[in-house]
Amino acid sequence: MLVRDIMTRDVFTLQDSDRLDLANNLMNMEMVRHIPVVDHNQNLVGLVTHRDLLKASVSVFSDLDADEREEFYHHIPIQSIMIKNVLTTTAETTIAEAAQIMDENKIGCLPVMRGQKLVGIITEADFLHLIAEQKPELCF
């Protein structure tokens, strides 16, 4: 089985000039934990993860209220927190190879590329869906 068989094709993306508040809102609304960052030609330039957002967030124990925190996030560009050296894969990679890359590097996703263009993403959730579909008896 290949990455193309289980990858997510409709990927939410950001540009590096977008702000932290947009990334946070997109992750919350769409229930995703990884957002590729692309340029105007859909070339991958980075990746922002839920973990990156948590590292950059203002503590709820600060003196800032929710509106002030949101305003603070509005001024932080994604490029200041995004991962720039992103491990990627292709749609023709086997899922075993993709899983091994993710496991060895302790990462939760791999953007899927065709040349320099982003064509999808494979995440831990895609592997869980595969297991649930192929081996439902393992889920109970």
N, C-alpha and C positions, 0 to 999 in steps of 0.2 A: 504494500500500500504506500502511496506517495503523499507528500505534504498537500498537493493540490486536492486530494480526496477529502481532507478534513479541515483545511484552512478556512478562515473567515475571509470572504472576498470584499464585502462592503465594510471598509475600514474607516473609522472616524480618524481624521487627521487634524493637525494643527500646523501653523507656520511659526517659525522661530520668533517672529515679532508679536505673536499673540501673547496674552498675559496669563498669569497664574490663575486668576479668577475664572477665566474661560475654561482652562483645563480642568479645574476643580468642578465647575458646574457640569461640564460635558461628562466627566467620569461619573458623577452622581446621577445625572439624568439617564444616561445610557447604560449604567451599571457595567463599566469597563474599567480595567486597571492598568491598561497600557495604551498609549496614544503615540503613534509615529508622528514625527515632525518632518514635513516636506517643504521643498521650495515651490515656486510657482509652476515648475515643470513636473511636479510630482516625484522629484528626486529625493531620496531619503537623506536628511541632514541630522537627524537625532531621534531620540525616543524619550518620552516623559512617562514615568510610572507613578502609580499611587504612592509607592514608597518615597519617591522623589518629592511628591507634594507634601507628604507627612514631615519629611525632613525640613522643608522650607516653610512650614506653617507656623503661625503664631499660636502659642499655647492658650487653651481656654482659660488658663489661670492668670493670664495677663490682664492688665487693666483695660484692654480694648474690648468694646462690645462687638456684637456680630457685624454691625454695619461698618464699624471702624476696621475690623479685620478684613472684610470684603474690599474696602477702599484700599487697604494696604496691599492686598493681593493684586488689585487692579494695576498697580505700578511695577510689578515684577515681571519682566519678560521671560517667556519660556526658555529662551536660549541661555539664561543664567543658571537654570537648574537641570536642563535636559542632558541626557547621556549622549555624547557625541560620537564615540567609537562603538557603534552598535553591531553586534553579531547578527548576521542575516542568514537566510537560506533561500533556496529556490523551490519552485513548485514541483520540480522533478526529484528532489531529495526524498529518500525513504523516510517514513515516519520514525523508524528505529534510529536513523542517523540524527534526525532533528531532536528526538527525545534525548539521545546521548549528549548532544551539544548543550541542550538546556540543563540537563542534570550535571554534567561536568562543570559548567560555568555558573550553576546556581541562579539561573534566570528563568523568568516566567513566560517569556515569549520570544519569538523570532519573527521579525518582519520578513515577508516573502517578496523576493525581488525578481524582476526580469531585466537584466542589465542594471541600470541605475534607477529603474522605475519600480515603485511600490505597487504590488499587485494583490497583496493580502497580508495576513498575519496568522501565525499559529501560536496558540497559547495553551497553558495547562488545562484550561477549560475545554479546549477542543479534544484533548486526549481523554478527559473524563467523559465527555459526550460519546466518544468512540467506544469506550469500555461499557458504558450504560447501554448502548445500542447493540454491540456485538456479544456481550456477556452479561445480560441483565441478572443472571443468577448470582454473579459476583457482588451485586449491589445490595443484596438482601441477606 
